[in-house]
Amino acid sequence: MGKSLMYLEMTAPDELRPSRPVEALGLRRVEPSPEVYALQARIGAPYGWRSTERTDRDWAELRAAHPLRESWLITYRGESAGIGNLEPQPGGVVEVVTFGLLPEYVGKGLGGWALTLVLRRAWATPPLPDAPFVRRVWLHTSSEDHVNALKNYRSRGLRLYGVEAHA
């Protein structure tokens, strides 16, 4: 069976359905660094993310191609637990480029609140100059991502708007 890509969106901040809060979970803006890249690679390794294969040069080229992309460290009790990468796009759109938790934090009831925090941050991202406000937040996931990823996305209020099947 092939891989499927699923595209989800919300078009107003009040569509966000927050998860149960986890007091010890937070977000902190971080600048790109080898440590952040290594964290992202560890998060994506179980799911075949491309980040696991990127070289330092690949990361530098990616940063140069996407200078507005923001990295947000998901922390749990002060420790690095995951990452959310956000990128403003034309027309008041923000893409959640990356969202995930490190393997040791998966299955501990943190994903819903972590996604809530990342989506709130996406809605608070300054839009590009061509739009007065953020009007849409979107992301994509894969059938190879964590088995609960799609359920979490939908539970937070994201709606499916497209599916691509790949051999």
C-alpha positions in Angstrom: 0.0 0.0 0.0 1.3 3.5 -0.9 1.7 6.6 1.2 -1.1 9.2 1.5 -0.7 12.9 2.2 -3.5 14.6 3.9 -4.0 18.4 3.9 -5.8 20.1 6.8 -6.8 23.7 7.5 -8.7 26.1 9.8 -9.9 29.4 8.6 -10.5 31.3 11.8 -8.8 31.3 15.2 -12.1 30.5 17.0 -12.2 27.1 15.1 -9.3 25.9 17.4 -10.6 23.4 19.9 -8.0 23.4 22.7 -6.9 20.2 24.3 -6.8 19.7 28.1 -3.9 22.0 29.3 -0.7 20.5 30.5 0.9 23.0 32.9 4.5 21.9 32.4 4.3 22.1 28.6 5.4 25.3 26.9 6.8 26.9 23.7 10.0 28.8 23.2 11.3 30.4 20.0 14.6 29.1 18.9 17.0 30.1 16.2 18.1 27.5 13.6 21.1 25.5 14.9 22.6 22.0 14.5 20.9 21.1 17.8 17.5 22.1 16.5 18.2 20.2 13.3 19.2 17.1 15.3 16.1 17.4 17.4 13.9 17.6 14.3 15.7 14.6 12.8 15.1 12.5 16.0 11.4 13.5 16.0 11.0 12.4 12.3 13.1 9.3 12.3 10.3 6.9 13.2 8.1 8.4 10.4 10.6 8.7 7.5 10.8 12.5 7.5 13.2 14.0 5.0 14.9 15.9 7.9 16.6 12.6 9.0 18.6 12.6 5.8 19.5 16.3 5.5 23.2 17.3 5.7 24.4 20.6 7.2 24.5 22.0 3.7 20.9 20.9 3.0 19.8 22.7 6.2 21.7 25.8 5.2 20.0 25.8 1.8 16.6 25.2 3.4 17.1 28.2 5.7 18.2 30.4 2.8 15.1 29.4 0.8 12.7 29.9 3.8 14.1 32.9 5.8 10.7 33.6 7.4 10.3 30.1 8.9 10.1 30.2 12.7 11.1 27.3 14.9 9.3 26.9 18.2 10.7 24.4 20.7 8.1 22.5 22.6 9.3 22.1 26.2 8.1 19.8 29.0 9.3 20.6 32.5 12.0 22.7 30.9 13.4 20.0 28.7 13.2 19.8 24.9 10.2 17.7 24.0 9.3 18.6 20.4 9.3 21.2 17.6 6.8 23.3 15.7 8.0 25.1 12.6 5.7 27.9 11.2 6.0 29.8 8.0 3.9 32.8 6.9 2.8 32.6 3.3 1.1 35.1 0.9 -2.5 36.0 1.4 -2.6 35.8 5.2 -1.7 32.1 5.3 0.5 30.3 7.9 1.8 26.8 7.3 2.6 24.5 10.2 5.6 23.1 8.4 6.6 20.7 11.1 5.0 19.5 14.3 6.1 16.6 16.4 7.3 15.3 19.7 10.5 13.4 20.5 9.9 9.6 20.8 10.3 9.6 24.6 7.4 12.1 24.9 5.0 10.3 22.5 2.1 8.5 24.2 2.2 10.6 27.4 -0.8 12.7 26.7 1.2 15.8 25.6 0.4 15.9 21.9 -3.0 17.6 22.1 -1.8 20.5 24.3 1.4 20.8 22.3 -0.6 21.1 19.1 -2.9 23.7 20.7 0.1 25.8 21.6 1.6 25.6 18.1 -1.7 26.4 16.5 -2.3 29.4 18.8 1.2 30.6 17.8 0.4 30.1 14.1 -2.6 32.4 14.5 -0.4 34.9 16.3 2.2 34.9 13.5 2.5 38.3 11.8 1.2 37.9 8.2 3.2 38.9 5.2 2.7 42.5 4.1 0.1 41.5 1.4 -2.5 40.7 4.1 -3.9 42.6 7.1 -4.2 39.4 9.2 -3.8 35.6 9.3 -6.9 34.1 7.6 -5.8 30.5 7.3 -3.6 28.0 9.0 -2.8 24.7 7.3 -0.6 21.7 7.6 -0.1 18.3 5.9 0.4 14.9 7.4 1.2 11.5 6.0 -0.2 8.0 6.5 3.3 7.2 7.7 3.1 9.7 10.6 2.1 8.7 14.1 -1.1 6.7 14.2 -2.8 9.4 16.3 -1.6 12.4 14.3 -4.6 12.8 12.1 -7.0 12.3 15.1 -5.1 15.0 17.0 -5.3 17.4 14.1 -9.0 16.9 13.6 -9.7 17.1 17.4 -8.1 20.5 17.5 -10.5 21.7 14.7 -8.4 21.3 11.6 -10.5 20.1 8.6 -9.4 17.8 5.8 -9.4 19.6 2.5 -7.3 17.3 0.3 -5.7 13.9 0.0 -2.9 12.7 -2.4 -2.1 9.0 -2.8 1.4 8.1 -3.7 2.7 4.7 -4.9 
